[in-house]
Amino acid sequence: MMRTANPALNDNAFRGYGRAIASEDSMTIQGTVNKTAFLLLLVLLTSTWTWRLYYTAAGSVGVWVFGGAIGGFIVAMITVFKKQWAPVTAPLYALLEGLVLGGISSILEARYPGIVIQAVGLTFGTLFGLLFAYKSRLIRATENFKLGVVAATGGIAIVYLVTMLLGFFGIRMPYIHESGLIGIGFSLFVVVVAALNLVLDFDFIESGAAHGAPKFMEWYGAFGLMVTLIWLYIEILRLLSKMRSRR
């Protein structure tokens, strides 16, 4: 049974979809890779726009970041429940999340020069490093491995949810969101968990291709991988900003 902590790529993703009749109508790894690259280009497109907007009209960036975050969440939920819509919703999700990443990146870059290129390098370095480890079987997505990553990801989600709820009452959760050693240690832990989710995503995509899933699942697999990559990039940014603020 396939298990992944990514809510977009879970055990039930292929349920209800039989094996495609013709091979050209089936999900392939190369097709998913191509669509992931396309989604990355869309993210780059809109993130470049909000990045430039920050340096020309900084006051309006927040609106686009907030709108992109809300819109991206809604589109992501639609994609999870309507997988066959992924050829349309996945590109839309990428465009919306690009608005968020460009805005956040420009703000942190202005505060900590050079932080964005470091975060981008670490994100893609982690992606290709884990892909190599997965393909060479240095890391195996065993059931125990999957259970551990799922449990850790769920715990992080609960912490973030509690933090958000407390924030509504003006209460700030101490230590873990600060730049002290505990805060840096927590961010490092989150980055590691986010990175390990990539291994589960690789396993999901490989399994989908092996099961002969319908062609539109390439878009869905690419969407799920984008969810993890965006989370990983944001967490790396957060970790680096905590470390830079201590200097």
C-alpha positions in Angstrom: 0.0 0.0 0.0 1.3 3.4 -0.9 1.5 6.0 1.8 2.8 9.6 1.7 2.6 12.5 4.2 1.8 14.8 1.3 -2.1 15.2 1.4 -2.1 15.4 -2.4 -0.2 12.1 -2.9 -1.8 9.7 -0.5 -2.9 6.1 -0.5 -6.3 6.8 -2.1 -5.0 8.8 -5.1 -5.3 5.9 -7.6 -8.4 4.5 -6.1 -11.3 4.5 -8.6 -8.9 4.7 -11.6 -8.2 1.5 -13.4 -5.2 0.7 -15.6 -5.2 2.7 -18.8 -6.1 0.6 -21.8 -3.4 2.0 -24.1 0.2 2.7 -23.0 0.1 6.2 -24.6 -2.9 7.0 -22.3 -0.9 5.9 -19.2 1.0 7.9 -16.6 4.8 7.9 -17.1 7.7 9.1 -15.0 9.1 11.2 -17.9 5.7 12.7 -18.5 5.5 13.7 -14.8 9.0 15.1 -14.9 8.1 17.3 -17.9 4.9 18.6 -16.3 6.8 19.3 -13.1 9.3 21.4 -15.1 6.4 23.3 -16.6 4.9 24.0 -13.2 8.2 25.3 -12.0 8.4 27.7 -14.9 4.9 29.0 -14.0 6.0 29.5 -10.4 9.1 31.4 -11.7 6.9 33.6 -13.9 4.6 34.9 -11.2 7.2 35.0 -8.5 9.3 37.2 -10.7 6.4 39.6 -11.1 5.8 40.0 -7.3 9.5 40.2 -6.7 9.8 43.2 -9.0 6.6 44.7 -7.6 8.2 44.8 -4.1 10.9 47.1 -5.4 8.5 49.4 -7.2 5.4 49.3 -5.0 6.2 47.4 -1.8 3.0 48.3 -0.1 0.9 46.3 -2.6 2.8 43.1 -2.3 1.1 41.9 0.8 -2.3 41.9 -1.0 -0.9 39.6 -3.8 0.8 37.3 -1.3 -2.4 36.9 0.8 -4.5 36.5 -2.3 -2.1 33.9 -3.8 -2.0 32.0 -0.5 -5.8 31.8 -0.1 -6.3 31.1 -3.8 -3.6 28.5 -3.8 -5.1 26.7 -0.8 -8.5 26.6 -2.4 -7.2 25.3 -5.8 -5.1 22.7 -4.0 -8.1 21.4 -2.2 -10.1 21.2 -5.4 -7.2 19.3 -7.0 -7.1 16.8 -4.2 -10.8 16.0 -4.5 -11.0 16.4 -8.3 -7.8 14.7 -9.6 -9.1 14.6 -13.1 -9.1 18.4 -13.1 -5.3 18.5 -12.4 -4.4 19.5 -16.0 -6.1 22.8 -15.3 -5.8 23.2 -11.6 -2.1 22.3 -11.2 -0.9 25.1 -13.5 -3.3 27.5 -11.7 -1.9 26.4 -8.3 1.6 27.0 -9.6 0.8 30.5 -10.7 -0.9 31.4 -7.4 1.9 30.0 -5.3 4.4 31.9 -7.4 2.8 35.1 -6.2 3.4 34.0 -2.6 7.0 32.9 -3.1 8.0 36.0 -5.0 6.5 38.3 -2.3 8.0 36.4 0.7 11.4 36.0 -1.1 11.7 39.7 -1.9 10.9 40.8 1.6 13.5 38.5 3.1 16.0 39.3 0.4 15.7 43.0 1.3 16.4 42.1 5.0 19.0 39.5 4.4 20.8 40.0 1.1 21.7 36.7 -0.6 19.2 34.6 1.3 17.1 33.7 -1.7 19.8 32.3 -3.9 21.0 30.2 -0.9 17.4 28.9 -0.3 16.9 28.1 -4.0 20.3 26.3 -4.2 19.6 24.3 -1.0 16.1 23.4 -2.2 17.2 22.0 -5.6 20.3 20.5 -4.2 18.1 18.6 -1.7 15.7 17.6 -4.5 18.5 16.2 -6.8 20.4 14.7 -3.9 17.4 12.7 -2.6 16.4 11.8 -6.2 19.9 10.3 -6.7 19.7 8.5 -3.3 16.2 7.1 -4.2 17.2 5.9 -7.6 20.3 4.3 -6.4 18.3 2.7 -3.5 20.5 4.4 -0.8 17.1 5.4 0.6 14.2 3.1 0.4 10.6 4.1 1.0 9.8 1.2 3.3 6.6 1.0 5.3 8.4 2.0 8.5 10.0 4.9 6.7 6.7 6.1 5.4 5.0 5.8 8.8 7.8 7.8 10.4 7.6 10.6 7.8 3.8 10.7 8.0 3.8 10.9 11.8 6.4 13.6 11.8 4.6 15.6 9.1 1.3 15.3 11.0 2.9 16.5 14.2 4.4 19.6 12.4 0.9 20.3 10.9 -0.6 20.2 14.4 2.0 22.6 15.8 1.5 25.1 13.0 -2.3 24.8 13.4 -2.0 25.5 17.1 0.3 28.4 16.4 -2.2 29.9 14.0 -5.1 29.5 16.4 -3.1 31.1 19.3 -2.2 33.9 17.0 -5.9 34.9 16.6 -5.8 35.6 20.4 -2.6 37.5 20.3 -0.6 34.6 21.9 2.8 33.7 20.4 4.1 30.2 20.9 7.5 30.6 22.5 10.9 29.3 21.4 10.2 27.3 18.3 9.4 30.3 16.1 12.2 32.4 17.5 15.8 32.7 16.4 17.3 30.9 19.5 18.8 27.5 19.4 15.5 25.8 20.0 13.9 27.7 17.2 16.7 26.9 14.8 16.6 23.3 15.9 12.9 23.1 15.2 13.3 24.7 11.8 16.1 22.2 10.9 13.8 19.3 12.0 11.0 20.6 9.8 13.4 21.0 6.8 14.5 17.4 7.2 10.9 16.1 7.4 9.9 18.2 4.3 12.9 16.8 2.4 12.0 13.2 3.3 8.6 13.8 1.9 10.3 14.1 -1.5 11.3 10.4 -1.2 7.7 9.4 -0.6 6.6 11.6 -3.5 9.1 9.9 -5.8 7.8 6.5 -4.7 4.2 7.6 -5.3 5.0 8.8 -8.9 7.0 5.6 -9.6 4.1 3.5 -8.3 1.6 5.4 -10.4 3.5 4.8 -13.6 3.9 1.1 -12.7 0.1 0.8 -12.0 -0.6 2.3 -15.5 -2.6 5.2 -13.9 -4.5 7.5 -16.4 -2.5 10.2 -18.2 -4.0 13.1 -16.2 -2.3 11.6 -13.1 1.0 13.0 -14.5 -0.4 16.4 -13.8 -1.5 15.3 -10.4 1.8 13.8 -9.5 3.6 16.9 -10.6 1.2 19.0 -8.5 1.9 16.9 -5.4 5.6 17.2 -5.9 5.2 21.0 -6.2 3.4 21.1 -2.9 6.4 19.5 -1.2 9.0 21.6 -3.0 7.2 24.8 -2.1 6.9 23.8 1.5 10.6 22.8 1.6 11.7 26.1 0.0 9.7 28.2 2.5 11.0 26.2 5.5 14.6 26.6 4.2 14.0 30.3 3.9 12.7 30.3 7.5 15.7 28.4 8.8 18.2 30.7 7.0 16.4 33.8 8.2 16.6 32.6 11.8 20.3 31.9 11.5 21.0 35.3 9.7 19.1 37.2 12.4 21.6 35.9 15.1 24.5 37.6 13.4 
